[in-house]
Amino acid sequence: MAITTTTRTLLSFGVILELLGILLAICFVQSYHPDEDRPRQAPSTLVRLASGVPIMLILTGIVGLAAALIAETLKTSLSTAFIMSGCVIVGVTVCLLVVNGRL
């Protein structure tokens, strides 16, 4: 596991922000695909502005995970570095899918 308190904090915040961004991205996708029975309405300005929040949360989480990855790699905890790099890869993939509108 993480060696220092700083690394643990970075890891925790990175994972939490990334998961929160993924959950919000899923909620926004669900809101863009309403039931077929209801007429489709154009999203309001607030919804369009808020749709960028998941991307920012995921990117912030990626930065936190990358910082923790570098700190752990320098401390030679290779197993935690592998786990964090996997989380970074998942976050980047989800972020790219959300940006491209495929998620």
MARVO-423551 format. One line per 3 residues: number of its first residue (from 0); for each residue x, y, z negated of N, C-alpha, C. Coordinates in nm, 3 decimals. Atoms other than C-alpha are relative to their C-alpha. Layout:
% MARVO-423551
NUM = X,Y,Z,X,Y,Z,X,Y,Z  ...
***
This chain:
% MARVO-423551
0 = 0.084,-0.119,0.000,0.000,0.000,0.000,0.087,0.124,0.000  -0.069,-0.128,-0.004,0.090,0.364,0.002,0.084,0.017,-0.126  -0.095,-0.011,0.110,0.383,0.452,-0.218,-0.026,0.124,-0.085
3 = 0.015,-0.123,0.076,0.328,0.815,-0.319,-0.145,0.044,-0.004  0.135,-0.055,0.013,0.019,1.002,-0.431,-0.036,0.083,0.123  0.026,-0.082,-0.119,0.053,1.238,-0.136,-0.039,-0.087,0.118
6 = 0.031,0.090,-0.111,0.053,0.950,0.110,-0.138,-0.063,-0.020  0.133,0.057,0.027,-0.250,0.793,-0.057,-0.109,0.102,0.027  0.099,-0.105,-0.024,-0.434,1.124,-0.044,-0.019,0.024,0.149
9 = 0.009,-0.017,-0.146,-0.352,1.175,0.325,-0.074,-0.116,0.064  0.064,0.119,-0.055,-0.459,0.820,0.401,-0.150,0.001,-0.029  0.142,-0.001,0.038,-0.787,0.853,0.211,-0.078,0.105,0.078
12 = 0.070,-0.105,-0.073,-0.883,1.186,0.366,-0.006,-0.029,0.148  -0.001,0.033,-0.142,-0.783,1.071,0.713,-0.106,-0.102,0.036  0.098,0.105,-0.027,-0.995,0.757,0.697,-0.142,0.051,-0.022
15 = 0.134,-0.052,0.029,-1.292,0.936,0.540,-0.046,0.095,0.109  0.038,-0.094,-0.105,-1.289,1.216,0.796,-0.026,-0.070,0.132  0.020,0.072,-0.124,-1.254,0.974,1.083,-0.132,-0.077,-0.001
18 = 0.126,0.074,0.009,-1.542,0.754,0.964,-0.121,0.092,0.001  0.110,-0.097,-0.001,-1.762,1.057,0.899,-0.022,0.054,0.140  0.012,-0.046,-0.138,-1.689,1.183,1.249,-0.065,-0.104,0.089
21 = 0.060,0.108,-0.079,-1.778,0.844,1.398,-0.149,-0.011,-0.030  0.141,0.007,0.036,-2.105,0.833,1.204,-0.080,0.116,0.059  0.068,-0.116,-0.059,-2.198,1.185,1.315,-0.010,-0.012,0.151
24 = 0.004,0.019,-0.145,-2.109,1.100,1.674,-0.111,-0.097,0.038  0.107,0.096,-0.025,-2.344,0.801,1.660,-0.136,0.066,-0.019  0.126,-0.070,0.022,-2.621,1.021,1.517,-0.033,0.095,0.115
27 = 0.024,-0.090,-0.112,-2.577,1.277,1.795,-0.038,-0.077,0.126  0.035,0.081,-0.116,-2.590,1.005,2.058,-0.144,-0.047,-0.011  0.138,0.042,0.020,-2.914,0.875,1.907,-0.097,0.115,0.024
30 = 0.091,-0.114,-0.019,-3.063,1.225,1.914,-0.009,0.039,0.147  0.006,-0.031,-0.143,-2.978,1.264,2.284,-0.081,-0.103,0.078  0.076,0.105,-0.067,-3.164,0.941,2.370,-0.129,-0.027,-0.078
33 = 0.124,0.021,0.074,-3.514,0.985,2.228,-0.082,-0.113,0.062  0.091,0.103,-0.052,-3.793,0.732,2.273,-0.057,0.045,0.134  0.052,-0.030,-0.133,-3.937,0.711,2.621,-0.138,0.065,-0.005
36 = 0.135,-0.053,0.009,-4.286,0.809,2.499,-0.003,0.151,-0.019  -0.003,-0.143,0.028,-4.186,1.156,2.384,0.061,0.076,0.117  -0.064,-0.081,-0.106,-4.110,1.435,2.632,0.140,0.045,-0.046
39 = -0.138,-0.037,0.032,-3.741,1.524,2.647,0.012,0.152,-0.007  -0.018,-0.143,0.019,-3.650,1.868,2.511,0.148,0.034,0.014  -0.138,-0.046,-0.009,-3.337,2.067,2.579,0.053,0.026,-0.141
42 = -0.054,-0.022,0.133,-3.105,2.078,2.278,0.015,0.149,-0.030  -0.012,-0.140,0.039,-3.102,2.403,2.085,0.148,0.041,-0.008  -0.137,-0.051,0.008,-2.795,2.623,2.053,0.072,-0.056,-0.121
45 = -0.061,0.054,0.121,-2.732,2.501,1.700,0.043,-0.145,0.018  -0.033,0.140,-0.026,-2.738,2.138,1.813,0.121,-0.009,0.092  -0.115,0.002,-0.091,-2.496,2.212,2.096,0.128,0.040,-0.072
48 = -0.119,-0.039,0.076,-2.258,2.388,1.857,0.040,-0.110,-0.099  -0.029,0.105,0.098,-2.288,2.110,1.598,0.051,-0.127,0.065  -0.047,0.122,-0.065,-2.212,1.843,1.856,0.152,-0.006,0.010
51 = -0.146,0.000,0.002,-1.846,1.946,1.843,0.059,-0.039,-0.134  -0.048,0.033,0.135,-1.821,1.869,1.470,0.059,-0.141,-0.008  -0.060,0.133,0.010,-1.767,1.491,1.509,0.140,-0.007,0.063
54 = -0.131,0.002,-0.066,-1.478,1.551,1.749,0.105,0.065,-0.090  -0.095,-0.068,0.089,-1.314,1.795,1.507,0.031,-0.085,-0.123  -0.024,0.087,0.116,-1.360,1.554,1.214,0.092,-0.116,0.037
57 = -0.083,0.112,-0.043,-1.209,1.266,1.410,0.143,0.047,0.026  -0.135,-0.051,-0.027,-0.916,1.477,1.527,0.074,0.037,-0.129  -0.062,-0.031,0.130,-0.852,1.604,1.172,0.040,-0.127,-0.073
60 = -0.035,0.128,0.060,-0.861,1.247,1.046,0.120,-0.063,0.066  -0.115,0.054,-0.073,-0.616,1.144,1.316,0.128,0.070,-0.043  -0.118,-0.074,0.044,-0.375,1.418,1.210,0.042,-0.047,-0.140
63 = -0.031,0.049,0.135,-0.401,1.305,0.846,0.059,-0.141,0.001  -0.052,0.136,-0.010,-0.346,0.941,0.940,0.140,-0.002,0.062  -0.133,-0.006,-0.061,-0.051,1.031,1.161,0.103,0.050,-0.100
66 = -0.093,-0.049,0.102,0.109,1.228,0.877,0.030,-0.110,-0.103  -0.021,0.111,0.094,0.057,0.935,0.639,0.081,-0.111,0.065  -0.076,0.102,-0.072,0.192,0.698,0.905,0.148,0.035,0.003
69 = -0.140,-0.043,-0.001,0.511,0.899,0.936,0.061,-0.013,-0.139  -0.052,0.009,0.137,0.550,0.918,0.557,0.024,-0.145,-0.040  -0.016,0.141,0.036,0.497,0.543,0.517,0.111,-0.067,0.080
72 = -0.107,0.058,-0.080,0.729,0.456,0.802,0.135,0.040,-0.056  -0.126,-0.044,0.061,1.000,0.664,0.638,0.027,-0.072,-0.132  -0.016,0.073,0.127,0.939,0.477,0.311,0.008,-0.151,0.022
75 = -0.015,0.141,-0.042,0.963,0.140,0.498,-0.111,-0.093,-0.049  0.113,0.087,0.027,0.618,0.009,0.411,-0.064,-0.033,0.135  0.035,0.028,-0.138,0.572,-0.151,0.749,-0.145,-0.047,0.016
78 = 0.137,0.051,-0.014,0.239,-0.329,0.686,-0.102,0.113,-0.005  0.091,-0.113,0.007,0.063,-0.007,0.584,0.013,0.088,0.123  -0.020,-0.078,-0.122,0.217,0.172,0.881,-0.073,-0.065,0.117
81 = 0.074,0.068,-0.106,0.068,-0.094,1.112,-0.150,0.023,-0.014  0.144,-0.021,0.023,-0.277,-0.058,0.953,-0.039,0.142,0.037  0.032,-0.139,-0.032,-0.267,0.320,0.980,0.010,0.028,0.149
84 = -0.010,-0.023,-0.145,-0.151,0.311,1.341,-0.121,-0.061,0.071  0.122,0.058,-0.056,-0.446,0.081,1.416,-0.118,0.095,-0.018  0.107,-0.098,0.023,-0.682,0.337,1.258,0.015,0.120,0.092
87 = -0.024,-0.113,-0.090,-0.520,0.613,1.463,-0.045,-0.036,0.142  0.038,0.044,-0.134,-0.570,0.412,1.783,-0.153,-0.007,0.013  0.147,0.007,-0.003,-0.937,0.345,1.697,-0.059,0.141,0.003
90 = 0.050,-0.137,0.002,-0.992,0.714,1.619,0.018,0.071,0.132  -0.025,-0.062,-0.130,-0.834,0.831,1.942,-0.095,-0.057,0.105  0.090,0.063,-0.097,-1.039,0.580,2.141,-0.143,0.050,-0.016
93 = 0.137,-0.048,0.024,-1.368,0.683,1.977,-0.012,0.146,0.039  0.004,-0.141,-0.035,-1.283,1.050,2.022,-0.007,0.018,0.150  0.003,-0.009,-0.146,-1.214,1.002,2.391,-0.134,-0.047,0.056
96 = 0.132,0.046,-0.045,-1.538,0.806,2.431,-0.107,0.103,-0.025  0.098,-0.103,0.032,-1.735,1.080,2.259,0.015,0.119,0.094  -0.023,-0.114,-0.089,-1.574,1.352,2.470,-0.051,-0.031,0.141
99 = 0.044,0.039,-0.134,-1.649,1.160,2.789,-0.148,-0.034,0.006  0.144,0.029,0.003,-2.008,1.094,2.677,-0.034,-0.146,0.018  0.026,0.143,-0.019,-1.976,0.715,2.687,-0.035,-0.072,-0.129
102 = 0.033,0.065,0.127,-2.041,0.647,2.319,-0.141,0.034,-0.038
***
